[in-house]
Amino acid sequence: MLNRQFSPHSETTVLCGDTTYLKVQGEWHYLAIVMNLAQRQVVGWRLQKQHDATLVVDALNHTMLTTERTERMLFHSE
């Protein structure tokens, strides 16, 4: 679907996301990020102690608050 077409001039904003875990002050936390592939910038994120669906949903919600919306947006995650 993407065909590696991440042009900043595209009509579709292509976002991707991933999660990881890291130790913060001796405790494990989980980080979800959302990246704009054309701009190569992190446009949303969320850090929390639980690794559940709210982690990604909150990162996407943060993205919607900080990113200019386009008519067509595509989010890819593995």
PEQUI-V450761 format. One record per run of one state. SS is the DSSP state (helix for helix, strand for strand, loop for the rest). FROM is the first residue (numbers start at 1). LEN is the number of residues. If there is no record, write none. Layout:
# PEQUI-V450761
((SS & FROM & LEN) (SS & FROM & LEN))
This chain:
# PEQUI-V450761
((loop & 1 & 11) (strand & 12 & 13) (loop & 25 & 2) (strand & 27 & 10) (loop & 37 & 4) (strand & 41 & 8) (loop & 49 & 4) (helix & 53 & 14) (loop & 67 & 5) (strand & 72 & 6) (loop & 78 & 1))
